[in-house]
Amino acid sequence: MALRQRQELELRAVKAVEQTAGALDEAQRRRREALARLDEEAASVVAAHELAVAVLSTVLRDDDLAAALTGVDVARVRAYRRGADHAAVRARIAELGAVVPRRRRTAVPVPETPAPVPGDSGSGASFERT
């Protein structure tokens, strides 16, 4: 009788282990699926952030300023800009609105100095020795 009770106890313990093993396998499968979804979401967000930094750098035409505004290292800003799909950058800029072209720098006109008139002592341009 004691042997039979012991065997029944062992059998119940084995069944309990099988049940929890199945539950454990199911929980691990759900965890892997959830992590895969989160990894995809994170990768998508990272790609969107990199594109946004590349767009900002392109619009500003200044990697240093883009780095300062975004808190990203300048080398990373340059890497994002170089590695970005240029068509995607142009499309994103178009979505944001028209980019106003920068004013072109014009050469500052140098005022012409009038040629010294011979014998003109008022301008200080002629140095006559006496």
C-alpha positions in Angstrom: 0.0 0.0 0.0 2.8 2.5 0.8 4.5 1.6 -2.4 1.4 2.3 -4.4 0.9 5.7 -2.7 4.5 6.5 -3.4 4.1 5.6 -7.1 1.0 7.7 -7.3 2.8 10.7 -5.7 5.7 10.3 -8.1 3.3 10.1 -11.1 1.5 13.3 -9.9 4.9 15.0 -9.5 5.9 14.0 -13.0 2.6 15.3 -14.5 3.1 18.6 -12.6 6.6 19.0 -14.1 5.2 18.2 -17.6 2.5 20.8 -17.2 4.9 23.5 -15.9 7.4 22.6 -18.7 4.7 23.2 -21.2 3.7 26.5 -19.6 7.4 27.5 -19.5 7.8 26.7 -23.2 4.8 28.8 -24.0 6.0 31.7 -21.9 9.4 31.6 -23.6 7.8 31.5 -27.1 5.7 34.6 -26.2 8.7 36.3 -24.8 10.7 35.7 -28.0 7.8 37.0 -30.1 7.4 40.1 -27.9 11.1 40.8 -28.1 11.1 40.4 -31.8 8.2 42.9 -32.1 10.0 45.3 -29.8 13.3 44.9 -31.7 11.5 45.7 -35.0 9.8 48.7 -33.4 13.1 50.0 -31.9 14.8 49.5 -35.3 12.1 51.5 -37.0 12.3 54.3 -34.4 16.1 54.4 -34.7 15.9 54.6 -38.5 13.3 57.4 -38.3 15.5 59.3 -35.8 18.6 58.9 -38.0 16.6 60.2 -41.0 15.3 63.1 -39.0 18.9 64.1 -37.9 20.0 63.7 -41.6 17.2 65.9 -42.7 17.9 68.6 -40.0 21.6 68.6 -41.0 20.7 68.9 -44.6 18.3 71.7 -44.1 20.6 73.6 -41.7 23.6 72.9 -43.9 25.6 72.7 -40.7 26.5 69.4 -39.1 27.8 71.1 -35.9 24.6 73.0 -35.3 22.5 69.8 -36.0 24.6 67.9 -33.5 24.2 70.6 -30.9 20.4 70.8 -31.4 19.9 67.0 -31.4 22.5 66.0 -28.7 24.1 63.6 -31.2 27.8 63.5 -31.8 29.0 65.4 -34.9 30.6 62.3 -36.3 27.3 60.5 -36.0 25.4 63.4 -37.6 27.8 63.2 -40.6 27.5 59.4 -40.7 23.7 59.6 -40.6 23.7 62.2 -43.4 26.1 60.2 -45.6 24.3 57.0 -45.0 20.8 58.3 -45.5 18.8 57.5 -48.6 19.0 60.8 -50.4 15.6 60.3 -52.0 14.1 59.8 -48.6 15.8 62.9 -47.3 14.5 64.9 -50.2 11.0 63.5 -49.7 11.0 64.3 -46.0 12.2 67.8 -46.7 9.3 68.2 -49.2 6.9 66.9 -46.6 8.1 69.5 -44.1 7.7 72.4 -46.5 9.7 74.5 -48.9 13.3 75.2 -48.0 14.1 78.9 -48.5 17.4 79.2 -50.3 20.1 81.0 -48.5 21.0 84.4 -49.6 24.1 84.3 -51.7 26.9 86.2 -50.3 27.8 89.1 -52.5 31.2 90.6 -52.6 31.3 93.8 -50.7 32.0 96.6 -53.2 35.3 98.2 -52.5 35.0 102.0 -52.8 37.1 103.3 -55.6 39.8 105.7 -54.5 40.1 108.6 -56.9 43.4 108.8 -58.6 45.6 111.5 -57.0 45.7 114.7 -59.0 49.2 115.9 -59.5 49.9 118.9 -57.3 46.9 118.3 -55.1 48.0 118.7 -51.6 44.6 118.6 -50.0 44.2 114.8 -50.3 47.4 113.9 -48.7 47.9 111.5 -51.5 50.9 113.3 -53.0 54.1 113.6 -51.1 56.1 116.5 -52.5 59.4 117.2 -51.0 60.4 120.7 -50.6 
